[in-house]
Amino acid sequence: MTVSRLVGVYRADGGLRGELRYLAGHYLRGLSCSLCDITHSPFRRKTDWDRHASDLGIPIVLLHLNELSPDLADFVADDAAMVLAESDEGRVVLLSNDDLARLDGDVTAFFALLRDRLASVGDLA
């Protein structure tokens, strides 16, 4: 399987309204998005994320729930946050929400696990 791109799906909506709703839920009710914790500090994207993502060699796109195409939304269903691989053969989930949550916001650990999962589907050696 040759991966054409990776898609990270946040467990949150994008845009100003979505960001405000997420922040309120996060700080007032303790809700979180495991992928958000990995990619972002409280106010911006982590520089470590950008560096690792550019070194990966496979495009990685980050999408909010309200940015998903209908077919991708059907694939994700209620299972966000996640990272999936897209190829000519279809889509496969590489990292589930549980996988992401166990990383506890650690960018380096995320990319190590992602590389392991990519190797298991045959895209990285």
C-alpha positions as CSV (number, residue, x, y, z in Angstrom):
1,M,0.0,0.0,0.0
2,T,1.4,3.4,-1.0
3,V,0.0,6.2,1.0
4,S,-0.8,9.3,-1.0
5,R,-1.6,11.5,2.1
6,L,-2.4,11.4,5.8
7,V,-5.4,13.0,7.2
8,G,-5.6,14.0,10.9
9,V,-9.1,14.7,12.0
10,Y,-9.7,16.8,15.1
11,R,-12.5,16.1,17.5
12,A,-13.7,19.7,17.1
13,D,-15.2,22.1,14.5
14,G,-13.0,24.8,12.9
15,G,-13.6,28.5,12.5
16,L,-14.1,31.1,15.2
17,R,-17.3,29.6,16.5
18,G,-15.8,26.1,16.7
19,E,-12.6,27.3,18.3
20,L,-14.6,29.2,21.0
21,R,-16.8,26.2,21.6
22,Y,-13.8,24.0,21.9
23,L,-12.0,26.4,24.3
24,A,-15.1,26.7,26.5
25,G,-15.5,22.9,26.6
26,H,-11.8,22.3,27.2
27,Y,-11.3,24.9,30.0
28,L,-14.8,24.8,31.6
29,R,-15.8,21.1,31.3
30,G,-12.5,19.3,30.8
31,L,-13.3,18.1,27.3
32,S,-10.4,17.7,24.9
33,C,-9.3,16.6,21.5
34,S,-6.3,14.3,21.7
35,L,-5.0,15.4,18.3
36,C,-5.3,19.1,19.2
37,D,-3.2,18.3,22.3
38,I,-0.5,17.0,20.0
39,T,-0.5,19.6,17.3
40,H,-1.2,22.8,19.3
41,S,-0.1,24.6,22.4
42,P,-2.9,26.7,24.0
43,F,-2.6,29.4,21.4
44,R,-0.9,28.2,18.3
45,R,0.5,25.2,16.4
46,K,3.6,23.6,17.9
47,T,6.8,24.3,16.0
48,D,7.9,20.7,16.7
49,W,4.8,19.6,14.9
50,D,5.6,21.6,11.8
51,R,9.2,20.4,11.8
52,H,8.3,16.7,12.1
53,A,5.5,16.9,9.6
54,S,7.8,18.5,7.0
55,D,10.4,15.7,7.6
56,L,7.8,12.9,7.2
57,G,7.8,12.8,3.4
58,I,4.1,12.2,3.1
59,P,1.6,15.1,3.0
60,I,-0.4,15.4,6.2
61,V,-3.6,17.4,6.2
62,L,-5.3,18.4,9.4
63,L,-9.1,18.8,9.3
64,H,-11.9,19.8,11.7
65,L,-15.2,17.9,11.7
66,N,-17.0,20.7,9.9
67,E,-14.3,20.6,7.1
68,L,-14.8,16.9,6.1
69,S,-16.2,15.9,2.8
70,P,-19.4,13.8,3.2
71,D,-17.6,10.5,2.4
72,L,-14.8,11.3,4.8
73,A,-17.3,12.3,7.5
74,D,-19.1,8.9,6.9
75,F,-15.7,7.1,7.3
76,V,-14.8,9.0,10.5
77,A,-18.4,8.8,12.0
78,D,-18.1,9.3,15.8
79,D,-14.5,8.0,16.0
80,A,-12.6,11.4,15.8
81,A,-9.9,12.2,16.7
82,M,-7.8,10.0,14.4
83,V,-5.1,9.9,11.8
84,L,-5.9,7.9,8.6
85,A,-4.0,7.0,5.5
86,E,-5.4,7.5,2.1
87,S,-4.2,5.4,-0.9
88,D,-5.5,4.1,-4.2
89,E,-6.7,1.1,-2.2
90,G,-8.8,3.2,0.1
91,R,-8.6,4.5,3.7
92,V,-7.2,2.9,6.8
93,V,-7.0,4.3,10.3
94,L,-3.4,4.5,11.5
95,L,-4.0,6.1,14.9
96,S,-7.2,6.0,16.8
97,N,-8.4,8.5,19.4
98,D,-7.2,6.1,22.1
99,D,-3.8,5.9,20.5
100,L,-3.6,9.7,20.4
101,A,-4.8,10.1,23.9
102,R,-2.1,7.8,25.2
103,L,0.6,10.1,23.7
104,D,-0.4,12.8,26.1
105,G,0.4,15.7,23.7
106,D,3.9,14.4,22.9
107,V,4.8,15.4,19.3
108,T,8.0,13.2,19.1
109,A,6.1,10.2,20.4
110,F,3.3,10.8,17.9
111,F,5.7,10.8,14.9
112,A,7.5,7.7,16.2
113,L,4.2,5.8,16.5
114,L,3.0,7.1,13.2
115,R,6.2,5.9,11.4
116,D,5.7,2.5,13.0
117,R,2.1,2.3,11.8
118,L,3.1,3.4,8.3
119,A,5.8,0.7,8.2
120,S,3.1,-1.9,9.2
121,V,1.0,-0.9,6.2
122,G,4.1,-1.0,4.0
123,D,4.7,2.6,3.2
124,L,7.9,3.3,5.3
125,A,10.7,0.9,6.0
